[in-house]
């Protein structure tokens, strides 16, 4: 569990760092004075000042920030102030973090595909047309309590390679190998994080022959790509992930307003840490997939037009353009963002509470 927590903090911090670097880059490019670049939310653990910017690490590991001079609307006549910049420069600053998250996803996917990682959301039939370029395995997704699989020591993430010495690569082959073997001792060869382990299991009777009491699936472990096609394939896959995440976020918002309650499948920091622990069992290629998905997720969520999020700040700049350059009162905007931030913190606390209850 300690490894999972550390891995979650490292992965999440990298995704946040890249996001904030996007804000930082466009702020500096526009000539804004960056007062602080922070990972995590205050209170501060550590900080150092280089030039005019404080670089800090903070106690709450669920976000980050780039504090820019004049971001609250003050010092409008100072050319180094956020408030003095054109609407276009402020928009680039606001969406810079999201753009970097999408670029990170593409970069991670490219690395993964060069290492023969299977796509995350592409339908299997689109990349298994040439079996010679595909390596598939039977993966254990979960193990039932009190099942033969649990008694045999089978774990989630195990890859079942053979049954009584006969190699298998699909769930149908596994089912066929267990037909007529209920109550008999069966030898399984599994790959557990690269280590080969031989286990014995006694399947129980089932309608379709015999079963070991585990949810299994066929997983494509490796797909061989033509190296120069990888950037384009990564862009396509990143776009598909964006579409999936946008649809999920829209559905989440709809459910929040419809039921006025937190959806059961919504995960907070604790839930994501648990997911990280599960993914670590599946190998580093799956971790790369997770990083890409998490980065896109952060980018899309930040574009939601809710106060305190990048999307909420973007709305105020767009309103300014629609009003012919007349800005919304900085006092009013500040109150709205403060209330929005408080509501977001309450949501995070509520989701975290539900995550903890699920673990108990």
C-alpha positions in Angstrom: 0.0 0.0 0.0 2.9 2.3 0.7 4.2 1.7 -2.8 0.8 2.6 -4.2 0.6 5.8 -2.2 4.1 6.9 -3.2 3.4 5.9 -6.9 0.1 7.9 -6.8 1.8 11.0 -5.4 4.6 10.8 -8.0 2.3 10.2 -10.9 -0.2 12.9 -9.8 2.6 15.4 -9.1 4.1 14.9 -12.6 0.7 15.5 -14.2 0.1 18.6 -12.1 3.7 19.8 -12.7 3.2 19.6 -16.4 -0.2 21.4 -16.1 1.3 24.3 -14.1 4.3 24.5 -16.5 1.8 25.3 -19.2 0.5 28.3 -17.2 4.0 29.3 -16.3 5.2 29.2 -19.9 2.4 31.4 -21.3 2.7 33.8 -18.4 6.4 34.4 -19.0 5.8 34.5 -22.8 3.3 37.3 -22.3 5.7 39.2 -20.0 3.7 38.6 -16.8 5.5 38.5 -13.5 5.1 35.1 -11.9 5.2 35.5 -8.1 5.0 31.8 -7.2 5.0 28.4 -8.9 3.6 25.9 -6.5 3.1 22.1 -6.5 0.3 21.1 -4.1 -1.9 23.5 -2.2 -0.8 25.6 0.9 0.3 25.5 3.6 3.9 25.5 2.2 6.4 22.8 3.1 9.4 24.2 1.3 10.1 27.1 -1.0 13.0 28.9 -2.7 13.1 32.2 -4.6 14.9 32.4 -7.9 14.8 35.7 -9.6 11.3 37.1 -9.1 9.6 33.8 -8.6 9.1 31.6 -5.5 9.1 27.8 -6.3 7.3 25.9 -3.6 6.1 22.5 -2.5 2.9 22.5 -0.4 1.2 20.1 2.0 -2.1 19.3 0.2 -1.1 17.0 -2.8 -4.3 17.5 -4.9 -3.3 20.4 -7.1 -0.9 23.2 -7.9 -0.9 26.8 -8.8 1.0 29.6 -10.6 0.4 32.9 -8.8 0.8 35.8 -11.2 1.1 39.5 -10.3 -2.2 41.3 -10.9 -4.2 38.1 -11.4 -6.9 39.4 -9.2 -7.5 42.4 -11.5 -5.2 44.9 -9.6 -2.3 46.9 -11.1 -4.0 47.1 -14.4 -1.6 49.9 -15.6 1.5 47.9 -14.8 2.8 46.1 -17.9 4.0 43.1 -15.9 0.5 42.6 -14.5 -1.9 39.9 -15.6 -4.7 42.5 -15.7 -2.8 44.7 -18.2 -2.5 42.0 -20.8 -4.7 41.5 -23.9 -7.6 39.1 -23.8 -5.8 36.8 -26.1 -2.7 36.7 -23.9 -4.9 36.0 -20.8 -6.7 33.2 -22.7 -3.4 31.5 -23.6 -2.3 31.7 -20.0 -5.6 30.2 -18.8 -5.7 27.3 -21.3 -1.9 26.7 -21.2 -2.2 24.1 -18.5 -4.8 22.1 -20.4 -2.8 22.2 -23.6 0.2 20.9 -21.7 -1.9 18.0 -20.3 -3.0 17.0 -23.7 0.6 17.2 -25.0 1.8 15.1 -22.1 -0.8 12.5 -23.0 0.4 12.4 -26.6 4.0 12.1 -25.5 3.3 9.3 -23.0 1.3 7.4 -25.6 4.1 7.8 -28.2 6.6 6.3 -25.7 4.2 3.5 -24.9 3.5 2.7 -28.5 7.2 2.6 -29.3 7.4 0.0 -26.5 4.5 -2.0 -28.1 1.8 -0.8 -25.7 -1.7 -1.7 -26.8 -4.1 1.3 -27.3 -6.3 2.3 -24.3 -9.7 3.0 -26.0 -9.3 1.9 -29.6 -11.6 -1.1 -30.4 -9.5 -4.3 -30.4 -10.7 -5.2 -33.9 -8.9 -2.1 -35.3 -5.5 -3.3 -34.1 -5.7 -7.0 -34.2 -6.3 -7.5 -38.0 -2.7 -8.7 -38.3 -2.2 -11.4 -35.6 1.5 -11.6 -36.4 1.9 -8.1 -34.9 -0.1 -8.8 -31.7 0.7 -10.6 -28.5 -2.3 -11.5 -26.3 -2.7 -13.0 -22.9 -5.4 -14.1 -20.5 -5.4 -11.7 -17.5 -7.1 -12.1 -14.1 -9.2 -8.9 -13.5 -10.5 -10.0 -10.0 -10.7 -13.0 -7.7 -13.8 -14.1 -5.9 -13.7 -14.5 -2.1 -13.6 -18.2 -1.1 -13.1 -19.3 -4.7 -10.7 -22.0 -6.0 -8.7 -19.3 -7.6 -8.2 -17.6 -4.2 -7.3 -20.9 -2.5 -4.7 -21.5 -5.3 -3.1 -18.1 -4.7 -4.1 -16.5 -8.0 -4.0 -12.7 -7.8 -5.5 -9.8 -9.7 -3.2 -8.9 -12.6 -1.8 -12.5 -13.1 -1.4 -13.6 -16.7 -2.4 -17.2 -17.2 0.0 -18.7 -19.7 -0.8 -22.4 -19.8 -3.1 -25.1 -18.4 -1.4 -28.4 -17.6 1.4 -27.4 -19.9 -0.8 -26.4 -22.9 -0.3 -22.8 -23.8 -3.4 -20.5 -23.9 -3.8 -16.9 -25.1 -7.6 -16.4 -25.1 -10.4 -16.9 -22.6 -12.1 -19.4 -24.8 -8.9 -21.5 -24.7 -8.9 -21.4 -20.9 -12.6 -22.4 -20.7 -12.0 -25.3 -23.1 -9.0 -26.5 -21.1 -11.2 -26.6 -17.9 -14.1 -28.5 -19.5 -14.6 -31.8 -17.6 -12.0 -30.9 -15.0 -14.3 -29.9 -12.1 -13.0 -31.4 -8.8 -9.6 -32.3 -10.4 -6.2 -30.7 -9.8 -5.1 -28.5 -12.6 -1.7 -26.9 -13.0 -1.6 -23.3 -14.1 1.5 -21.3 -15.2 1.1 -17.6 -14.5 3.2 -14.5 -15.2 3.1 -12.3 -12.1 4.9 -9.0 -12.9 7.5 -10.8 -15.0 8.0 -13.7 -12.7 6.8 -17.2 -13.8 4.9 -19.1 -11.0 3.3 -22.5 -11.2 0.0 -22.9 -9.2 -2.4 -25.7 -8.7 -6.2 -25.1 -8.7 -9.2 -27.4 -8.3 -12.0 -25.9 -10.5 -15.6 -26.1 -9.3 -18.6 -27.3 -11.3 -20.4 -24.7 -13.4 -23.1 -24.6 -16.1 -20.5 -24.2 -18.8 -18.2 -27.0 -17.5 -15.9 -25.7 -14.7 -14.7 -22.5 -13.3 -12.0 -21.2 -10.9 -13.9 -18.3 -9.5 -12.1 -15.4 -11.1 -13.1 -12.7 -13.7 -10.8 -13.1 -16.6 -10.4 -11.4 -19.9 -8.2 -11.4 -23.0 -5.8 -8.6 -22.9 -3.6 -7.5 -25.8 -0.2 -7.2 -24.2 1.9 -6.0 -27.2 1.1 -4.5 -30.6 4.0 -3.9 -33.1 3.8 -0.6 -34.8 5.7 1.0 -37.7 7.9 3.5 -35.8 7.2 6.5 -38.1 3.4 6.0 -37.7 3.5 6.2 -33.9 3.1 10.0 -33.6 0.0 10.0 -35.7 -1.4 6.9 -33.9 -0.7 8.6 -30.5 -2.6 11.7 -31.7 -5.5 9.6 -32.7 -5.6 7.7 -29.5 -5.3 10.9 -27.4 -8.3 12.3 -29.3 -10.3 9.2 -28.6 -9.4 9.5 -24.9 -10.4 13.1 -24.9 -13.8 12.2 -26.3 -14.3 9.4 -23.8 -13.4 11.7 -20.9 -15.5 14.6 -22.1 -18.5 12.3 -22.3 -17.8 10.9 -18.8 -17.5 14.5 -17.4 -20.7 15.6 -19.1 -22.5 12.6 -17.6 -21.0 13.2 -14.2 -22.3 16.8 -14.2 -25.7 15.6 -15.4 -25.9 13.0 -12.6 -24.8 15.6 -9.9 -27.6 18.0 -10.9 -30.1 15.2 -11.5 -29.6 13.3 -8.2 -28.0 16.0 -6.1 -25.6 13.3 -4.8 -22.1 12.0 -5.6 -22.1 9.2 -8.2 -20.9 5.9 -6.7 -18.1 5.5 -9.3 -16.6 9.0 -8.8 -13.1 8.6 -7.3 -11.1 11.2 -5.3 -7.4 11.1 -4.3 -7.9 8.0 -2.1 -9.8 6.2 -4.9 -7.2 7.2 -7.5 -4.5 5.9 -5.2 -6.3 2.5 -5.0 -6.6 2.5 -8.8 -2.9 3.2 -9.0 -2.2 0.2 -6.7 -4.3 -2.1 -8.9 -2.6 -0.8 -12.1 0.9 -1.4 -10.7 0.1 -5.1 -10.7 -0.5 -5.0 -14.5 3.0 -3.7 -15.5 4.5 -0.4 -16.7 2.8 -0.3 -20.0 -0.5 -0.1 -18.1 1.0 2.6 -15.9 1.8 4.7 -19.0 -1.8 4.2 -20.2 -3.0 5.4 -16.8 -0.7 8.5 -16.9 -2.1 9.5 -20.3 -5.7 9.0 -19.2 -5.1 10.9 -15.9 -3.5 13.8 -17.8 -6.4 14.1 -20.2 -8.8 13.8 -17.3 -7.1 16.7 -15.5 -7.2 18.8 -18.6 -10.8 18.2 -19.4 -12.0 18.8 -15.8 -10.1 22.1 -15.7 -11.9 23.3 -18.8 -15.3 22.8 -17.1 -16.8 26.3 -16.8 -17.0 26.3 -13.0 -15.6 29.1 -10.8 -12.0 28.6 -9.6 -11.3 26.2 -12.5 -9.5 27.3 -15.7 -12.8 27.0 -17.5 -14.5 29.3 -15.0 -11.7 31.9 -15.5 -12.0 31.6 -19.2 -15.7 32.4 -19.1 -15.0 35.8 -17.5 -12.5 36.7 -20.3 -15.0 35.6 -22.9 -17.7 37.7 -21.2 -15.3 40.7 -21.4 -15.0 40.2 -25.2 -18.8 39.9 -25.6 -19.2 43.1 -23.7 -16.9 45.0 -26.0 -13.9 45.0 -23.6 -15.8 45.8 -20.4 -14.5 43.6 -17.6 -16.7 42.0 -14.9 -16.0 43.7 -11.5 -12.8 42.1 -10.1 -14.5 42.1 -6.6 -17.5 40.1 -8.0 -15.3 37.7 -9.9 -13.1 37.2 -6.8 -16.1 36.3 -4.7 -17.4 33.9 -7.3 -14.1 32.1 -7.6 -13.7 31.9 -3.8 -17.2 30.3 -3.4 -16.4 28.0 -6.3 -13.1 26.9 -4.7 -14.8 26.2 -1.4 -17.4 24.1 -3.2 -14.7 22.2 -5.0 -12.9 21.5 -1.7 -16.2 20.3 -0.2 -16.7 17.9 -3.1 -13.2 16.6 -2.8 -13.7 16.0 0.9 -17.0 14.2 0.3 -15.6 12.0 -2.5 -12.5 11.2 -0.3 -14.9 10.2 2.5 -16.8 7.8 0.2 -13.4 6.4 -1.0 -12.4 5.6 2.5 -15.7 4.0 3.3 -15.3 1.7 0.2 -11.9 0.6 1.5 -13.1 -0.2 5.0 
